[in-house]
Amino acid sequence: MGPARQRRTTVVLLLVLFLAAAMTPTLLTSASHLLLLAHSARRLSRNPSPLPARILSLLPASSPLRAFCPLRARPSRAAICSAYSTASDAMADADNSNNPLLADFDFPPFDRVEPSHVRPGIRALLARLEGELEELEKGVEPAWERLVHPLERIVDRLDVVWNVVDHLKAVKDSPDLRSAVEDVQPEKVKFYLRLGQSKPIYEAFNAIRNSSDWDSLSDARKRVVEGQIKDAVLGGVALEDEQREIFNQIQQELEKLSEKFSENVLDATKKFEKLVTDKKEIDGLPASALGLAAQTAVSKGHENASAENGPWMITLDAPSFTAVMQHAKNRALREEVYRAYLTRASSGDLDNTDIISQILKLRLEKAKLLGYKNFAEVSMARKMATVDRVQELLEKIRAASWDHAVQDMEDLKAFVKDSGSAEANDLAHWDLNFWSERLRESKYDIDEEGLRPYFALPKVMDGLFSLANKLFGITVEAADGLAPVWNSDVKFYCVKDSSNSPVAYFYFDPYSRPSEKRGGAWMNVVFSRSSVLARHGASVRLPVAHMVCNQMPPVGDKPSLMTFREVETVFHEFGHALQHMLTRQDEAFVAGISGIEWDAVELPSQFMENWCYHKNTLLSIAKHYETDEPLPEEIYAKLVAAKNFRAGTFSLRQIRFASVDMELHTTYDPSGPVSVYDVDRRVAEKTQVLAPLPEDRFLCGFSHIFAGGYAAGYYSYKWAEVLSADAFSAFEDAGLDNEKAIEETGRRFRETVLALGGGKSPLEVFVAFRGREPSPEPLLRHNGLLPVAA
């Protein structure tokens, strides 16, 4: 073939390919593949192989353009359609060779993952894991190495990659990322259902359970087997044909609805913005709140905004909302912000009302498919408690709290009246936090905002890590730069044992970013400890966690200055992280927080909060950020005295949330005439001294039970608070001023509660630490709801 004819053939071929690509615009993005074709044309004169075969050999195996370059025949209609349907994903990341989600990483590449990686990455991973699952099922045996080890690899790989995507959606939200997650989420759920309903795997675990070797297994391995069997049953493994299909459809729909619920709450929170130009309207707001409001205004395009001169942007994000409710003298502003917060995601396109109804209907239908009367029974199947015991505990705490809450309200009314305020005879919900702060300041001479300079984030973290060293014998060191992060504010730490060897790592993302980060605070798993998944010749893969908070960011040249409540929140989340990081379990399915009954998982987190009131701990944390002077001891004494301020009211608030959750998942008929708001109002009659507003729609923002893991489980906070208060009482019994006794008790706490993870039942773990079963008395005593003598 002559050069001229070669060129004509090449041009014609490329023209055909471009015309074919024009039929689906996404193919035009495959510049790399088309350039490869052009490059091949230049080499034709040196390679006598047939043109189509030569070009085909140069294309990556995953390229949809292969459908247009067959070796012998024209592409079938199905092949062309298949090429069209996969083109967008394939072209988004060529053959996935550069997709960070599919990379072999020591730490997740949070800095490199883009929304365009999600669809092709998750789909490629699912395809690979599907193949591994089929191989496992073909050769499955009731032997640990042939069953649990390969299963652990499959589950872990998907969990790790999906958690990267899910985490980024929580801390770096964007429309593109949402869309990508929404597209692949059904495929992820489908795989988990397929895995959970695998009969060969289920039967293999049952064979281990029924084998003569059962008694020789360790407690941890027994818990793995029993947990897998129970999860399979709750996951629908025993359902057949039509029932299984319905169950799977329900699971898919529930996942989608929960995701939408969460997105609506985030969007409704972001939607409210109030620009204030007259400083009189925000009279009373402390300097820190004014600085944040100005900083927010700058981020919204008001370049010249300043804390002194404004303008100021008020939002529903926690630091802004809380500051207004506690300190704004402008009652109309408080009312506006309160009503906006209370009705989030309850109207228009963001209304969660119908989503709540659908979720409750589907959960009830799912429960009945599994043979349970209601969803609460399904929830309790993997918890310490039973429905009856939960209701008994909630009622006991409610009864103990009620009179105290009534007295709280009487004290508040009397104080407002003595202050000469016209609001005294008509206290509304938007007045309670404002006047409670004034009463606290008056009664205990404590100004929470005035204490912020004593709680600079760096000092708080230093004090927290010093406490962890004393109690648990660990050292926490900064390791920034070792692992990629998703935001420049994120810190990375290494946890070392007494021999200076790393035992774990964790990320810490402390600051509020309302434009992209959901509210609240949480800890989650990045990697679990595992001997099977050890890398680089190590004996075990070390656990990695991330802690996320939403406190006020640094303003100007000031560090993040925290309220005492924010200090408690950091201690709380670090408690979760400690249980994950200090586990001694090498079986990933029961290591750290994995495999622990949900109503016990708050034990370490709430336990750590108690140390915020320990004198030596608090004084080591509380140092003025400018002068380094410690918090005066008289102020510490006032903080301790104020610890149980309005304890009855706060206790009833948690009981309300837990009681509504339980009723919606036990006796409530989501298809009946009674609305979820009717249920809430009825519960509020016994759990709220001041009746809720008629338009109260807090349920529309109750992400814990409609978009989190606390459905029929919100009571877990109180249940675990019983455990944590009793656990802390062991340190009180040892003597909080006895350093040696504190260290010894701390080591025992580490070797039981923190080390055993899900390898033993929570009750066994508690008894191993405390020497007896838990009692609710320490909790009521700590909260001032019982006499100290009790």
N, C-alpha and C positions, 0 to 999 in steps of 0.2 A: 504494500500500500504506500503511495507516494505521500510526501509531506502535506501537499495541498488537500488531498483527499482525507488524510488524517485529521487536519484542522476542521474540515467541513463536518466530518463525522462527530468530532468532539463538540462542536457548536450545536449541532442538531441534538445530540444527547443531552447536553446541558440545558438546552431550550426545553426539551421534553420534561426534564426533571423539574425545571422551574415552573412550568405550566402545571405539572402534577402537584407541586408544592403549593401553588396558588389556590388549589382547591381547599386547602386547609392552611390558613395563614401561619399557624404555629410552626409549620415546617420551614418557613422562611427564616426562622431563628437558628436553624442548623447550619450556621455559616461554616463551622469547622468541618462538617461532613461534605458540604458542597466544595469547599476549598480542597478537600482531600480528593474529590473526583477530578477537579481541574488539574491537580498535581499528577494524578494518574495519567491523564491525557498526555502530559509532557513526556511521560516515560514510555508511552506506547511503542515508539519506534525501537526502543531497546528491549521490549518484552513482547514476544510474538503470541502470548496467550490471548484467547478470544476476549473481545472488549467487555461484555457483560460479566464474564467470570472474573476477569481481572479487577474490575471495579468492585464487585461483590466481595472479593477477598480482602479488599482494603477497608471495607466498612466494618465498624464494631459490630459484634454479634447482636447487640441490643438495638441497633439502629432501625427505626421504622422505614428508612429508605430502602432497606433490603427487600421490602415488599414490592418495590418498583424495579428491582434488578435481579430477576430470577435467572437461574442458570439455563433452564430449558423452556419453561412455559411462561405464559403471561400470568400475572397475579390473579388469584381468584377474587371474587367480590368480597369474601370473608376476610381475605388477607389485607385487602385495601382498607376495609372498615376497621380492622384491628389496628392497622398502621395509623389511621386517623385518630382512633381513641387513645392510643398510647403516645402519640407524638408530643403532646404538650409536656408530659412528664419526662419523656426521654430527652427531648430537646432542652428541657430546663437544666439538665445537668449531664449532658452527653451520656456516657455509659456509667455514670455514678462513680467513676474512679476518683473524682475529686469531691464527692459528697462527704462532708465532715461527720454526718450521722452514721456513716458506714465505715468510718476509719477505725483503726485499731488504736485506741487511745488509753493513756494512763489516767487522764482526767478529761471530762467532757469538753469539747471545743466550743464552749458557750459563746466565745467571741466571733466564731466563724459561721455559725448556723444562721441561715437566712430562710425566710418563708419559702423561697423557691426550692430549698432542699427537702422540705417536709414530704411533699407528695411522692416524688421518686424515691426518696430515701426509705420512708416507711413501707412503701409497696415492695421495694426490692428486699428489704429485711423480712417482711412477712412471707414473701415467696421462698426465701431461703429457709426460714424457720419452719414453714409448712413441709418442706422436703425433709428437714431434720426430724420433725415430728412423725412423719410417715415411716422413716427409717427406724425410729425408736419403737413405734407400734409393731413393726414387723418382727423385730428381734427382742421385744420386751421380755424380761424375766423378773421374777420376784427376788431380785438380788440388788443390793444397794448400788454397786458400781454400774449395773446394767439398767437400772431404773431411775434412781434418785439423781445420780450425777448428770446424765444427759438431760433429764428433765430440768434440773437446776440451771444448766447452761442455756436452755431454750428460754425459760421464764426470765432469767436474769437479763439476757441480751435485750429482750423486748422491753422489759421494765426500765432498764437503764436508758435506752434510746427514747422511749416514749416519755419518760420523766424529764428528759432534757427539753423536749418540745413543750410539754405541759408546763414546766417551770418557766420557760421563756414566755409563754403566753400569760403567765401570772405576773411576771415582773417586767416584761417588755412587749406589752400588747400592741397589736397593730391590725388594721383590717386585713392585710394580706396574710398574716399569720393565722388569724381567726379562720379565714376562708380555707386555708390549707388544712388546718386541723379538722375543720368541719367535714372536709371532703374525705379524709382518710380515717376518721374516727370510727365509722361503721365497719370498716375493714379490720381495724384493730380489735373492736369488740367481737366481731365474727371469729377472729382467730382465738381469742381468749375463751369464747364459748366452745369452739371446736376442741381446744385443749382441755378445758374443764369437763367436757362430756365424753372424753375418750374412754371407751369401755375397756380396751386392753390395759391402759394405765390404771384405771380404777380397779380392775380385777387383780392386777399385779399387787397393788397396795393391800387389797383384801387378803391376798394369798400370804403376804408377809404377816399381816395381823393374825391370821389363823394358823401360822406355821409353828412348829415345835421350837423354833429359834426365838420366838417372840420374847420370852422372859429374859433372854440373854442380851437383848438390845438395851442401849443406854436410854435414860429417861428422855433425852433430847430426840433420839431417833424414834422412840415411841410417839412422841408428840408430833413429829413430822408425819408419820404414817396416819395417825388419828386425824390430824388436821387436814391432810390431803383427802382422806375418805369423806370427812364431813363437808369440806368445800365442794367436792364432786357432787355429793347428794344435793346440797343447797344450790349448786350450779346446774341442776337438771339432768344429771347423768342417768337417773332412773326413769326419766320420761321417755315416751316412745312416740314416734311418727308425728301426728298432728299436734299433740300436746307439747312435744319438744319444739316444734316449729313456732307455736304460739309463744312459748317461753322465750325463745331466742328473739322473736320480734319485740317482745316486751323489754328485754334487756337492751336491745338496740335503741328503742324509743326512749327508755329511761335515761340512757347515757346522753342522748341528744337533748332531751328536755332539761337535764341538770346543767348541761353546758350553756344552754340558752338562758336559763335562770341566772346563772352567774354573770353572763355577759350583760344581761339587762340591768343587774344591780350595779355593775361597774359603769355602764353607760349612763344610768340615771344619776349616779354619784357625780360623774364628770359633767353632766349636763347643767347642773345648778352652778351658776357663777353670779355673784353679786358684786358689782364694782361700786365702791364707796369713795366719794370725793370730798365729803365733809367730815372732818375728824370728829366732830361732835356726835356723829351717828355711831361711832365705835368707841365712845368714851368708856374707859374702864379696861379696855384690852391692854394687857401688859406689853412691854417693849418687844419681847420675843415674838408675840403673836403679830404685832404690827410689822415687824421685820419680815416675817414669813408671808404676810398678806401683800406687802410691797414686792417681795421677791416673786410671788405668784403673779402679780400684776405685770411685772417685767417679762415673765415668761409668756404672757398673753399679748405682748405687743406694746405695753405701756413702758417704753424704754426709760423714761425719766422718773419712774415711781421710786419713792424712798419711804423709809419707815416714819420719818418725821412729817413729810408733806404729802404722802400719798401719790397717786390714788392707791387704794387697797382692795385686793380681791378676796372675797369671802367664798369658801367652797364647803362642800360636805365631807371633804377628806378629814380624817380623825383629828389631826392637830388643829385645823381651822375650826371645825365644828365644836370641839370641846372647849376651845378658848372662848368662843362666843357664848356658849351656854353657861360657862362658869363665871365670866367676867364682864360681859357687855351690859352696861347700865341701861341701854336702849331696849326697853321691853318689847317694842314692836319688832325690832331686829331679831331678838331671841325667838319670838313667836314665829316669824317668817322662816327662820332657819330650822327651827324644831319641826314645824309642819312639813317643810320640804324633806327633811330627813325621815320623818315617820311615814311619809307616803311615797318613798322612793320605789320605783319600778311597780307602780300600782295604777298607771293610767297610760293611755295612748299606745304607741307601738312598743313601749317597754313594759307593758302591764304583765306581771307575773301571776295574776289571779287564775287565769285559765290553766297556766302551766302547773300551778300547785294542784289544781283539781285533777289534771291528767296524771300527774305523778302519783297521787294518792290512789287513784283508781287502778293504775297499773301495778303498784306495789301490792295492793290487796289481791288483785287477780293472780299475780305471781305467787303470793303466799298460798292461795287456795290450790293452785296447780301443784305446789310442793306438799300439800296435805296439811297445811297449818290454817288456823282460824283467822289469823290476822298477821300483818307484817311484823308487828312487835315480836311475835313468837319466832319468826324467821331471824330477826335481829338477835334475839336472846340465845339462839342456838350456838353462837360463837362468843358468848359473854359469860362473866361470872354469875350475873344475877338472873332472876326470873322476873316475869311481869309482876307477880304478887309481891316479891321482895322489894322491887323498885318502888311500887306504889306505897308500900309500908314505910320505906325510908323517906320518901318525899313528904308524906303526911307527917311523920315524926318531926322532920326539920321545919316544915311549914307551921305546925302547931307551936313549936318552940320559938319561932321567929315572929309570929303575928303580933303579940302584945308589944314586943320591942319595936316593931315597925309602926304600930299605932302611936306609941310614945314618941318615936322619931318625928312623926307628923305634928303632934301636939307641941313638941319643943320648937319645931320650925315655925309654926304659926305664932307662937308666943314671941319668938325672937323678932319676926317681921313686924308684929304689932308694936313691940317695944321700940323698934327702929323708926316708927312713925310713918311707915310706908302705906300708901293707899292699897297696895296689893294684898295686905294682910287678910282682908275679908274675902278675897277672891283668888287664892293661890292656884295657879295653873301649872301644867306640866313644864312649860318653858321657864317657870320661876324656880323650880325645885333645886336644880344644880347651882343656880346663881346664889340663892339665899343660903343653901347648904354650905357653900364656900365661905360666905360671910359669917355664918354661925361657927364654922370650924375655926376661922381666923379669930373670932371673938372668944370662943371657949378655950382654945388651946394656944392662942397666939401664934398660929402657924399660917404662913402665907405660902401656899404651894408654889406659886410663880416665883416668889422671892427666894425659894430654895433652889431654883434651877442652876444658878451659878455654882452650887456645890456638887452638882451631878453632871459634870462634863463627861461625855461618852468615853474618851480614852481612860479617864480615871476609874470610871465604873467598870470597864472591862478589865483593867489591871486588878482591881479589888476582887472581881468575880473569879479571875484566874488564880489569884492568891488563895482564895477560899477553896477552890477545887484542888489546889496543891495540898493544902492542909488536910482536907477531908479524905481525898482519894489518892494522894501521892502522885499526881500527874503534873506535868508542866505544859503550859500552852504557849507556843511561840509563833510570832508572825512569820508567815511564809509567802508573802506577796510576791508574785512573779512566777511561782512554781506551777500554778494552774491558771488557765485562761478564765476570765470573768466576764459577766454580761454588762457590767457598768463600772465606771472608774471608781465609784464609791464603795464597791464590794471589797471586803477584806478576806484574806485566806490565811488559815492557821493550821499549824501542825501540833498534835497532842502527843507528848512523849511520856513514857513511864519512868520509874525511878532509876532505870539503867540508861536513860537518855536515848532509848530506842523509840522511833515513831510507832504509835499504836492506832492513830486515826488522824483524819483531817476534816476541816469544816470551813464552809463559806459563811460570811456574815454580811447581809444586805440591810443596813439599818434604817435608811431614810425614806420618807414619803416621796413618791413621784406620781401624783394623781393622774397625770396624763397617760400613764402607761402601766401602772402597777396597782394591783387590787389592794384593798384595804385589809386591816387586820394584821396578825402576826402568826407565823407558823414555822415549824421545822419539818423537813422532809428528807427522805433517803436519796442519796446519789449512788453509793455502792454499799452493799451489805458485806459484812465479814464472811469470808468463805475460803475453805481449804481447797475446794474443787477449782475455784476460779483464780487461784494464786498465779502471779506472773513473775517473769524474770528470775526464776529459780527460788522465789520466796516460798515459805511454807504455808502462807495464808494471804489472801487479799485483805488489805486493811479497810475498815469501814470509812465512808465519807458521808458527811451530812451538809445540809445548808439550813441556816437560820435566817428568817426574814422578819423584819419589823417595819413599822411605819411611823417613826418618830420625826420630830422636827429636824430638818437638815441644818448644817452650819449656816449662819447668816452673817455675811460680811466676813470679818476676821475672827468671829467668835466660833468656837467649836459647837457641836450639837449639845445643847444644854437640856437636860432631861427633867421631866417631872418625876416625882417619887413613884407614881404608877407605871411610868415607862421603865423605870429601873426594875420594878417587879416583873414586868413583861419580859425583859431581857433575861432575868434569872429563870423565869418560867420556861422559855424556849431553850435555854441552855440545859435545863434539866432533861428535856426530851432528847437533846443532842447527846448528853452524857450516857443515857441508857443505850442509845444506838452505838456510840463510839467505844464504850468501855465493856462491851459484851465479851465474854470468853467463849461463846459458842462458835464453832466452826461450820456448823450446818446452817447454810444461809436461810433456809425456810424458818428457822427459829432463832436466828441471831439478831441481837439488838432489839428493836421494837417489833420485828416480824414474829408472827405467831402468838403474840400476847393478846389476851382477850381485851377487847376495846375498852371496857369499863375499868380496866386497871392501868391503861397506858398513860393516864395523867398523873399517876403516883409520883414519879421523880420530878416532874415539872412543878407540881404544886408544893412538893416537899422543898424545892429550892427557894420558893418565894418566902418561906419562913425565915431564911437567913437574912433577909432585908431588914429584919427587926432585931437581929443579933448585934449587940453593941459593938464588939470589936470589928465585925464584918462591915457594918454600916460606916463606922468612923474611918475605916481604911479606904472606903469608896468616896465618901463625901468630903471633898477638898475643893476649896474655891479655885476656879479655873485661872484666876488672875494672880491671887496671892499665895495659893497653895495652903492656906489656913484650913485646918480641919473644921468640920461642922461642930459648933459649940455643943457641949454635952447637954446643956439645958434644952436645946432644940431637939436633940435625940430623945430625951425624956418625953418631950411633948409629942413627938411622932409616935412613940410607943403608946402614950396615953390616948392618942387619937386613932389608934389602930382599929378599934371597934366602933368608931363613930358611924352611926346609922347602919350598924351591922345587920339589924333586923330587916331593914329596907333592902339592902343589897342581897341578903339571903333569899328573901321572897322573890326578888327579880329572877334569880336563877331557878327557883322552884317554879315560877310561872312558865319560863321557857321549857323546862323539862316536862312539866305537866301537860302543856299544850301538845308538845311532841308526842308524848305517850298516848294521849287521848286520840289524836289524829291517826295514830297507827294501831289502835286497839278497837275502840267502840264506834268510832266515827264512820258514817256511811257517806262516802264521797259522791254517791249518786242520789242521795236524799235531798230534802228541802232545806236542811240546815247548812249554813255556810261555814267555812273555816273561821271566819271572823266572829260568828256567833259562838263557836267553841272557845275562841280566845277570850271573848268578853265574859263568858261564864266562868272560865278558869280564873280570870282577873278578879272576879268578885271575892275569891278566897285568897288571892295572892298579891293584891295591889290595893293599898289603902285609898289612894286617889284613883277613881275609876278612869279607865282609858277614854280617850276622845272617840266619838262615834266614827270618825274617819281614820282611826288608827289602823295602819296597814303594815305593821312591823313584819308580819309574816312574809310579805313580798320581798323583804330583804334578809330573810332568815336563811342565809346560805348554808349554815351548819347542817341543817336537816334536808334541804332541798337541792344543795349543790355540793355537799361535803359528805363525810362519812358518819355523820351523827344521827341519821334517821333512826327513830326509836332508840336513840342512844345518847341524847343530850344529858340525860340523868348521870352519865358517866362522870361529868365534872364533880358532882356531889358525891357519887359513889367513891371515886378515887380520892376526893378530898378527905373522906373518912380515913382512907388508908394512909394518905400523906400526913395528916395531922397526927395520927397514931404513930407513924414512923418517926416524926420529929420529936414526939414525946419521949422516945428512947434517948435522944440527946439531952432532953431536959432532965430525965431521970439520971443520966450519967453526970450531969452538971455542966451547964453551958460555959462556966468559967474554968472548968478543968480541961486544960489543953490536951493532956495525955488521954483523958477519957473521950474527948471529942474525936481525936485522931483514931483511937481504937474503934469507936462506934462507926466512924466514917468508913474505915476499911471494911468493917463487917457489912455496911450498907452497899459498898462497892462489890464485895464478893457475892452478895445475894441479889439484891434488887437490880443492880446495874449489870452484873456479870452473867446472870442466868438467863436473861432474855425470855424467850418463849419456850425454853428448854424444860421448864417445869410449870405447873399450873400457878397462877398468881397467888392463890391461897397458900400453896406450899412454899412459895418464895417468901411471902410475908411472914409466915410462921418461922421459916429458917432465920429471918432477920430478927423478928420481934420476940420469938419464943412463945407466942400465943396467937389466937385469931384476933382480927381487928375489932375495935369498939368505936362507936360513934361519939362517945363521951369527950375524947380530946378535941374533936372538931367543935362541938358545942361550947366547950370551955374556952378554946382559942378565940372563938367568935364572940365571947361574952354572953352567950345565950344560956349558960348554966353557971351556977356559983363555982368559984375556983375549987372549993372543997370537993365538988363532985368528981 
